[in-house]
Amino acid sequence: MKKVIVLLMITSFSFAQEVKRKLVWEENFNKKEVNETFWNFELGDGCPNLCGYGNNERQIYTKTNHEFKDGNLIIEARKEGSKYTSTKITTKGKKEFKYGRIEARAKLPVGHGLWPAFWMLGANIDEVKWPKTGEIDILEYIGRDPHMVYTTLHTQASHGNTINTKRTPFPAIEEGYHVYAIEWTKDKIDFFVDQTLVYTFNPEVKNEDTWPFDKPFYIILNLAIGGNFGGPEVDDNVLPQKFYIDYVRVYQ
């Protein structure tokens, strides 16, 4: 009997928490083009300021490497002659969020050299630069390391090194859609894949170098090719490959 009561209490508490959370923004990709009220295109190869986007990535971002179908944004990585092309969009300056649950439902591309990501950067990046601005990588997947999901944070204290991170095995992660999310409060950030808690970041000492996560961040979706993390080699035989994003939602 006691077990039943405890279970009911836990269930009720969880339900109450869910009821209190409010959907404050969503993007369902149900239009025929990118909604530039919410999103910006990032174009080119990062040059001259940050060639290869600081990671020796090989793609050129365009406005033509994506499509909309069945309520999905589909970003396509291609080899076009000697060039690799893809798409990257951000909500910088348009939709920025502090705390809450930020999630996306997506289906991954596969193949050596591919690097799809759903992530966030501090809205003050132009003033304080990276990594002081902070970075939250909700989803990173690299084709050379199949069946693994990476969740990572970058701060000034880590000097851009990947030390606040978790590499989590999911044998069927390449199959179908999965939900990638964070639960972000003033005290910690929890990372989830579907219903599984995979990583918690909660530094004991919180200051501007260890915890830049007390201000608004914007959202980024992209499919990189090659680079220090995603590559360096790229298997051209797998291209083109598609990164499907069903939705992005923010609850607070």
C-alpha positions in Angstrom: 0.0 0.0 0.0 2.8 2.4 0.9 4.5 1.8 -2.5 1.2 2.6 -4.3 0.8 5.9 -2.3 4.4 6.9 -3.0 4.0 6.1 -6.7 0.9 8.2 -6.9 2.6 11.1 -5.1 5.5 10.9 -7.6 3.2 10.7 -10.6 1.1 13.6 -9.3 4.2 15.7 -8.7 5.5 15.0 -12.2 2.1 15.9 -13.7 2.0 19.1 -11.7 5.4 20.1 -13.0 4.3 19.4 -16.5 1.1 21.5 -16.1 3.1 24.4 -14.8 5.4 24.4 -17.8 4.1 26.6 -20.7 5.0 26.4 -24.3 6.4 29.8 -25.1 7.7 29.3 -28.7 7.6 26.6 -31.3 8.7 26.1 -34.9 6.9 23.3 -36.7 8.4 23.9 -40.1 5.0 23.8 -41.8 5.7 26.6 -44.3 7.4 26.3 -47.7 10.4 28.4 -46.8 12.5 29.4 -43.8 10.5 31.8 -41.6 12.9 34.7 -41.4 10.9 36.3 -38.6 12.5 33.7 -36.4 15.6 32.5 -38.3 18.7 33.8 -39.9 20.8 32.1 -42.6 24.5 31.8 -41.9 26.2 31.7 -45.3 29.7 30.9 -46.7 32.7 29.1 -45.1 33.3 31.5 -42.2 36.0 33.4 -44.0 37.6 35.9 -43.5 36.8 36.1 -39.8 36.6 32.5 -38.8 37.5 30.2 -41.8 36.1 26.7 -41.4 34.1 28.1 -38.4 37.1 27.5 -36.2 37.0 23.7 -36.7 38.4 23.3 -40.2 34.9 22.4 -41.4 34.7 21.8 -45.2 31.1 22.9 -46.0 29.9 26.1 -47.6 26.6 27.2 -46.1 23.9 28.2 -48.7 20.2 29.1 -48.9 19.6 26.2 -51.2 20.6 23.1 -49.2 17.3 22.6 -47.6 13.6 21.8 -48.3 10.3 21.4 -46.4 8.4 18.2 -46.6 5.7 16.6 -44.4 6.2 19.2 -41.7 10.0 18.8 -41.6 12.9 21.1 -42.3 15.3 18.9 -44.2 18.9 20.0 -44.4 21.0 18.3 -47.1 24.7 17.8 -47.2 26.0 17.6 -50.7 29.2 17.2 -52.7 29.0 19.6 -55.7 32.1 19.3 -57.8 35.0 20.0 -55.5 32.8 21.7 -52.8 30.7 20.5 -50.0 27.5 22.4 -49.3 24.9 22.5 -46.5 22.6 24.8 -44.5 22.8 26.5 -41.1 20.1 28.7 -39.5 20.1 30.6 -36.2 17.6 32.6 -34.1 20.2 35.2 -33.1 18.6 38.5 -32.4 15.1 37.2 -33.1 14.4 34.4 -30.6 16.6 34.2 -27.5 15.8 32.3 -24.3 16.9 32.1 -20.7 16.0 28.9 -18.8 13.3 26.4 -19.6 13.1 23.2 -21.6 14.5 23.5 -25.2 13.9 20.5 -27.4 13.9 19.3 -31.0 12.6 16.2 -32.6 15.0 15.0 -35.4 16.3 12.2 -37.6 20.0 12.0 -38.1 22.0 11.7 -41.4 24.6 8.9 -41.4 28.1 8.6 -42.9 31.7 9.3 -42.1 32.3 13.1 -42.0 28.8 14.2 -41.2 28.2 16.4 -38.1 24.6 17.4 -37.5 23.9 19.6 -34.5 21.2 21.3 -32.4 22.8 23.8 -30.1 22.8 27.3 -28.5 25.2 30.3 -28.1 25.0 33.2 -25.7 23.3 36.2 -27.2 26.2 38.4 -26.1 28.7 36.6 -28.3 29.5 39.8 -30.3 30.6 41.6 -27.1 32.4 38.9 -25.1 33.3 36.4 -27.8 33.5 32.6 -27.6 34.0 30.7 -25.3 33.2 33.3 -22.6 29.7 33.7 -24.1 29.0 30.0 -23.4 27.8 27.2 -25.6 25.2 24.5 -25.1 25.4 21.5 -27.5 22.1 19.7 -27.0 22.8 17.3 -29.8 26.0 16.5 -31.7 26.4 13.3 -33.7 29.4 12.4 -35.8 29.2 9.8 -38.5 32.7 8.4 -37.7 31.4 7.4 -34.2 28.1 5.7 -34.9 25.4 4.9 -32.2 26.7 7.7 -30.0 25.2 11.1 -28.9 27.4 13.9 -27.7 26.1 16.5 -25.2 28.6 19.3 -24.3 29.0 22.7 -22.8 31.8 25.2 -23.4 32.8 27.9 -21.0 35.7 30.3 -20.4 36.9 28.0 -17.6 37.3 25.1 -20.0 39.2 27.3 -22.5 37.1 25.9 -25.3 38.3 22.3 -24.5 35.7 19.6 -24.5 35.7 18.7 -20.8 32.1 19.3 -19.8 30.7 16.6 -22.0 29.1 13.2 -22.2 29.3 10.6 -24.9 26.3 8.3 -24.6 25.6 5.1 -26.5 22.3 4.6 -28.2 22.4 1.5 -30.5 19.4 2.6 -32.5 19.9 6.4 -32.6 20.2 6.4 -36.4 16.8 4.8 -36.7 13.8 7.1 -37.0 13.2 10.3 -35.0 14.4 11.1 -31.5 13.8 14.0 -29.1 16.9 15.9 -27.9 16.4 18.3 -25.0 17.7 20.3 -22.1 16.1 21.3 -18.9 17.8 24.5 -17.9 17.4 26.3 -14.6 19.4 28.9 -12.7 21.2 26.0 -11.0 21.9 23.3 -13.5 21.4 22.0 -17.1 20.1 18.5 -17.6 20.4 16.8 -21.0 18.0 14.3 -22.4 17.7 11.9 -25.3 14.0 10.9 -25.5 13.2 10.2 -21.9 16.7 9.3 -20.9 18.7 11.8 -18.7 22.3 11.5 -20.2 24.2 14.4 -18.5 23.9 17.0 -15.8 26.0 20.1 -15.6 26.0 21.7 -12.2 29.3 23.3 -11.2 29.8 23.8 -7.5 31.3 27.3 -8.1 29.2 29.5 -10.4 30.8 32.6 -11.8 31.1 34.2 -15.3 33.9 31.7 -16.2 32.2 28.5 -15.1 28.5 29.4 -15.5 27.8 31.8 -18.3 24.3 30.2 -18.5 22.5 33.0 -16.6 21.5 35.0 -19.7 19.7 34.6 -23.0 20.9 32.1 -25.6 19.9 31.6 -29.2 19.2 28.4 -31.1 21.2 26.9 -34.0 20.5 24.1 -36.4 23.1 22.9 -38.9 24.8 20.0 -40.7 28.5 20.4 -40.8 30.9 18.3 -42.9 34.4 17.2 -42.0 36.4 19.3 -39.6 38.4 18.6 -36.5 35.5 16.9 -34.7 33.3 15.7 -37.6 36.1 14.5 -39.8 38.6 15.1 -41.0 37.9 12.5 -43.8 34.6 12.6 -45.5 33.0 9.6 -47.3 31.8 11.1 -50.5 30.0 7.9 -51.3 27.3 8.5 -48.7 26.4 11.9 -50.0 23.9 13.4 -50.3 22.6 12.9 -46.8 19.6 14.6 -45.0 19.1 15.9 -41.5 15.4 16.0 -40.7 14.1 18.4 -38.0 10.4 17.9 -37.2 10.1 20.7 -34.7 11.8 23.0 -32.1 10.0 23.9 -28.9 10.7 26.0 -25.9 8.8 25.6 -22.6 9.2 27.8 -19.5 
